[in-house]
């Protein structure tokens, strides 16, 4: 089961945490992205960086005819 806390689009700001896409928590979210880390960095990418990276990867797959 997918949880919002395990999603790259989940914004953690101190005690407050919200979805970057402004969605309410749910189990099967179509925006779920695994949390990614930049090479050697202890902090994960920001939700905006995660989103941009995912869009770029999807476009590359479309151009290659894989999507």
MMTF fields as JSON, N, C-alpha, C and O atoms, coordinates in Angstrom:
{
  "mmtfVersion": "1.0.0",
  "mmtfProducer": "UNKNOWN",
  "numBonds": 267,
  "numAtoms": 268,
  "numGroups": 67,
  "numChains": 1,
  "numModels": 1,
  "chainsPerModel": [1],
  "groupsPerChain": [67],
  "chainIdList": ["A"],
  "bondAtomList": [4, 2, 8, 6, 12, 10, 16, 14, 20, 18, 24, 22, 28, 26, 32, 30, 36, 34, 40, 38, 44, 42, 48, 46, 52, 50, 56, 54, 60, 58, 64, 62, 68, 66, 72, 70, 76, 74, 80, 78, 84, 82, 88, 86, 92, 90, 96, 94, 100, 98, 104, 102, 108, 106, 112, 110, 116, 114, 120, 118, 124, 122, 128, 126, 132, 130, 136, 134, 140, 138, 144, 142, 148, 146, 152, 150, 156, 154, 160, 158, 164, 162, 168, 166, 172, 170, 176, 174, 180, 178, 184, 182, 188, 186, 192, 190, 196, 194, 200, 198, 204, 202, 208, 206, 212, 210, 216, 214, 220, 218, 224, 222, 228, 226, 232, 230, 236, 234, 240, 238, 244, 242, 248, 246, 252, 250, 256, 254, 260, 258, 264, 262],
  "bondOrderList": [1, 1, 1, 1, 1, 1, 1, 1, 1, 1, 1, 1, 1, 1, 1, 1, 1, 1, 1, 1, 1, 1, 1, 1, 1, 1, 1, 1, 1, 1, 1, 1, 1, 1, 1, 1, 1, 1, 1, 1, 1, 1, 1, 1, 1, 1, 1, 1, 1, 1, 1, 1, 1, 1, 1, 1, 1, 1, 1, 1, 1, 1, 1, 1, 1, 1],
  "groupList": [{"groupName": "UNK", "atomNameList": ["N", "CA", "C", "O"], "elementList": ["N", "C", "C", "O"], "formalChargeList": [0, 0, 0, 0], "bondAtomList": [1, 0, 2, 1, 3, 2], "bondOrderList": [1, 1, 2], "singleLetterCode": "X", "chemCompType": "L-PEPTIDE LINKING"}],
  "groupTypeList": [0, 0, 0, 0, 0, 0, 0, 0, 0, 0, 0, 0, 0, 0, 0, 0, 0, 0, 0, 0, 0, 0, 0, 0, 0, 0, 0, 0, 0, 0, 0, 0, 0, 0, 0, 0, 0, 0, 0, 0, 0, 0, 0, 0, 0, 0, 0, 0, 0, 0, 0, 0, 0, 0, 0, 0, 0, 0, 0, 0, 0, 0, 0, 0, 0, 0, 0],
  "groupIdList": [1, 2, 3, 4, 5, 6, 7, 8, 9, 10, 11, 12, 13, 14, 15, 16, 17, 18, 19, 20, 21, 22, 23, 24, 25, 26, 27, 28, 29, 30, 31, 32, 33, 34, 35, 36, 37, 38, 39, 40, 41, 42, 43, 44, 45, 46, 47, 48, 49, 50, 51, 52, 53, 54, 55, 56, 57, 58, 59, 60, 61, 62, 63, 64, 65, 66, 67],
  "secStructList": [7, 7, 7, 4, 4, 4, 5, 6, 6, 3, 3, 3, 3, 6, 6, 3, 3, 3, 3, 6, 6, 7, 7, 7, 7, 7, 1, 1, 7, 6, 6, 7, 7, 5, 7, 7, 5, 7, 6, 6, 7, 1, 1, 5, 7, 7, 2, 2, 2, 2, 2, 2, 2, 2, 2, 2, 2, 2, 2, 2, 2, 2, 2, 2, 6, 7, 7],
  "xCoordList": [0.841, 0.0, 0.891, 1.812, 0.615, 1.373, 0.879, -0.324, 1.811, 1.463, 2.06, 3.13, 1.379, 1.83, 3.224, 4.012, 3.536, 4.833, 5.98, 7.127, 5.693, 6.707, 6.786, 7.488, 6.086, 5.988, 6.928, 7.1, 7.526, 8.391, 7.647, 8.267, 6.324, 5.513, 4.984, 4.255, 5.345, 4.875, 5.791, 6.982, 5.266, 6.053, 6.076, 5.034, 7.275, 7.449, 8.009, 9.119, 7.239, 7.66, 7.46, 6.422, 8.464, 8.347, 7.281, 7.366, 6.284, 5.202, 4.13, 3.362, 4.077, 3.047, 3.542, 4.714, 2.671, 3.004, 1.785, 0.669, 2.023, 0.939, 1.413, 2.613, 0.473, 0.777, 1.118, 0.418, 2.197, 2.62, 1.531, 1.403, 0.751, -0.343, -1.636, -2.68, -1.572, -2.716, -3.866, -5.038, -3.507, -4.5, -4.671, -3.77, -5.815, -6.011, -5.37, -5.29, -4.919, -4.269, -5.177, -6.355, -4.606, -5.342, -4.359, -3.16, -4.848, -3.987, -3.41, -2.211, -4.209, -3.75, -3.731, -4.596, -2.753, -2.637, -1.88, -0.838, -2.387, -1.728, -0.493, 0.261, -0.266, 0.898, 2.051, 3.071, 1.902, 2.935, 4.268, 4.335, 5.333, 6.688, 7.585, 7.518, 8.421, 9.356, 10.307, 10.681, 10.693, 11.611, 12.977, 13.517, 13.527, 14.832, 15.828, 15.475, 17.083, 18.173, 19.192, 19.461, 19.754, 20.838, 22.077, 22.228, 22.954, 24.15, 24.916, 25.427, 24.988, 25.768, 25.149, 25.767, 23.97, 23.331, 22.445, 21.741, 22.475, 21.636, 20.165, 19.283, 19.897, 18.527, 17.912, 18.599, 16.637, 15.988, 15.76, 15.838, 15.479, 15.125, 13.84, 13.033, 13.641, 12.404, 11.261, 11.52, 10.01, 8.892, 8.909, 8.565, 9.303, 9.373, 10.451, 10.225, 11.612, 12.664, 12.228, 12.517, 11.531, 11.03, 10.081, 10.161, 9.179, 8.198, 8.872, 8.536, 9.82, 10.522, 11.331, 11.355, 11.986, 12.757, 11.852, 12.196, 10.71, 9.768, 9.217, 9.07, 8.912, 8.418, 9.478, 9.167, 10.726, 11.813, 11.988, 12.159, 11.945, 12.1, 10.965, 11.196, 9.741, 8.596, 8.748, 8.471, 9.185, 9.38, 10.447, 10.299, 11.512, 12.559, 12.009, 12.345, 11.169, 10.566, 9.632, 9.585, 8.884, 7.969, 8.762, 8.39, 9.853, 10.679, 11.315, 11.526, 11.621, 12.179, 11.113, 11.434, 9.843, 8.742, 8.449, 7.857, 8.848, 8.658, 7.408, 6.988, 6.81, 5.646, 4.349, 3.269],
  "yCoordList": [-1.177, 0.0, 1.247, 1.361, 2.155, 3.388, 4.403, 4.595, 5.041, 6.07, 7.397, 7.432, 8.475, 9.815, 10.115, 10.794, 9.622, 9.889, 9.285, 9.696, 8.313, 7.656, 8.257, 7.722, 9.345, 9.947, 11.146, 11.912, 11.301, 12.431, 13.742, 14.804, 13.696, 14.904, 15.393, 16.383, 14.709, 15.031, 16.08, 15.825, 17.245, 18.362, 18.295, 18.31, 18.222, 18.204, 19.55, 19.92, 20.277, 21.602, 21.682, 22.137, 21.235, 21.217, 20.225, 19.038, 20.709, 19.847, 19.656, 18.696, 20.562, 20.518, 19.7, 19.788, 18.917, 18.129, 18.102, 17.805, 18.418, 18.446, 17.876, 17.743, 17.546, 17.048, 18.236, 19.249, 18.102, 19.145, 19.444, 20.581, 18.438, 18.601, 19.029, 19.116, 19.296, 19.762, 18.753, 19.123, 17.483, 16.417, 15.957, 16.112, 15.4, 14.823, 13.427, 12.787, 12.951, 11.641, 10.523, 10.455, 9.647, 8.477, 7.375, 7.627, 6.161, 5.002, 4.872, 4.633, 5.018, 4.816, 6.126, 6.378, 6.949, 8.262, 8.126, 7.472, 8.729, 8.641, 9.534, 9.436, 10.397, 11.28, 10.718, 11.387, 9.503, 8.929, 8.832, 8.307, 9.347, 9.277, 8.814, 9.35, 7.822, 7.387, 8.524, 9.312, 8.605, 9.643, 9.386, 8.284, 10.424, 10.32, 11.217, 12.254, 10.78, 11.534, 11.886, 11.09, 13.083, 13.465, 12.69, 12.355, 12.407, 11.608, 12.092, 13.212, 11.239, 11.526, 12.502, 12.796, 13.008, 13.977, 13.256, 12.311, 13.697, 13.049, 13.479, 12.732, 14.67, 15.178, 14.787, 14.82, 14.422, 14.089, 15.339, 16.466, 15.116, 16.213, 16.857, 16.201, 18.13, 18.806, 18.269, 17.69, 18.438, 17.983, 18.586, 17.901, 19.849, 20.458, 19.779, 19.498, 19.516, 18.817, 17.412, 16.952, 16.727, 15.38, 15.406, 14.555, 16.393, 16.521, 16.8, 16.174, 17.735, 18.071, 16.89, 16.646, 16.164, 14.996, 13.92, 13.307, 13.687, 12.687, 13.075, 12.225, 14.36, 14.828, 14.63, 14.189, 14.952, 14.779, 13.306, 12.977, 12.426, 10.998, 10.478, 9.656, 10.945, 10.533, 11.006, 10.25, 12.253, 12.77, 11.977, 11.713, 11.598, 10.801, 9.448, 8.97, 8.834, 7.549, 7.698, 6.816, 8.802, 9.032, 9.196, 8.646, 9.951, 10.154, 8.852, 8.672, 7.949, 6.661, 5.66, 4.576, 6.017, 5.132, 4.068, 3.041, 4.282, 3.294, 3.524, 2.63, 4.686, 4.993, 4.737, 4.94],
  "zCoordList": [0.0, 0.0, 0.0, 0.809, -0.892, -1.031, -0.005, 0.166, 0.664, 1.639, 1.204, 0.597, 1.509, 1.135, 1.686, 1.028, 2.875, 3.48, 2.682, 2.851, 1.813, 0.999, -0.404, -1.263, -0.645, -1.968, -2.097, -1.149, -3.261, -3.535, -3.659, -3.623, -3.804, -3.941, -2.602, -2.543, -1.537, -0.19, 0.417, 0.592, 0.739, 1.25, 2.775, 3.43, 3.317, 4.765, 5.19, 4.807, 5.979, 6.429, 7.935, 8.416, 8.663, 10.114, 10.551, 10.238, 11.269, 11.732, 10.662, 10.715, 9.698, 8.663, 7.472, 7.105, 6.874, 5.689, 4.765, 5.191, 3.5, 2.523, 1.203, 0.965, 0.358, -0.979, -1.885, -1.881, -2.658, -3.587, -4.612, -5.066, -4.978, -5.939, -5.253, -5.898, -3.953, -3.149, -3.129, -3.196, -3.034, -2.974, -1.539, -0.714, -1.251, 0.073, 0.082, -0.966, 1.234, 1.309, 0.816, 1.169, -0.01, -0.478, -0.815, -0.926, -0.979, -1.164, -2.577, -2.721, -3.595, -4.961, -5.729, -6.568, -5.44, -6.069, -7.386, -7.435, -8.441, -9.746, -9.828, -10.796, -8.848, -8.828, -8.001, -7.832, -7.487, -6.631, -7.373, -8.485, -6.74, -7.267, -6.127, -5.021, -6.397, -5.364, -5.022, -5.89, -3.769, -3.32, -3.941, -3.853, -4.573, -5.218, -4.493, -3.932, -4.525, -3.914, -4.987, -5.887, -4.885, -5.783, -5.362, -4.187, -6.294, -6.031, -4.807, -4.781, -3.804, -2.615, -1.626, -0.602, -1.889, -0.996, 0.019, -0.336, 1.292, 2.306, 2.23, 2.653, 1.697, 1.6, 0.253, -0.768, 0.238, -1.036, -1.887, -1.397, -3.164, -4.052, -3.559, -2.9, -3.869, -3.487, -4.341, -5.396, -3.925, -4.746, -6.158, -7.121, -6.288, -7.607, -8.456, -9.633, -7.869, -8.593, -8.981, -10.086, -8.072, -8.352, -9.547, -10.433, -9.563, -10.629, -11.971, -12.976, -11.991, -13.227, -13.756, -14.962, -12.87, -13.27, -13.857, -14.868, -13.24, -13.741, -15.104, -15.982, -15.285, -16.588, -17.662, -18.768, -17.345, -18.303, -18.682, -19.856, -17.679, -17.944, -18.813, -19.7, -18.574, -19.381, -20.822, -21.753, -21.016, -22.372, -23.117, -24.311, -22.432, -23.058, -23.51, -24.593, -22.685, -23.049, -24.241, -25.099, -24.31, -25.427, -26.716, -27.752, -26.654, -27.853, -28.324, -29.523, -27.412, -27.761, -28.178, -28.664, -27.991, -28.344, -27.314, -27.647, -26.07, -25.01, -24.181, -23.446, -24.279, -23.432, -24.176, -23.621]
}
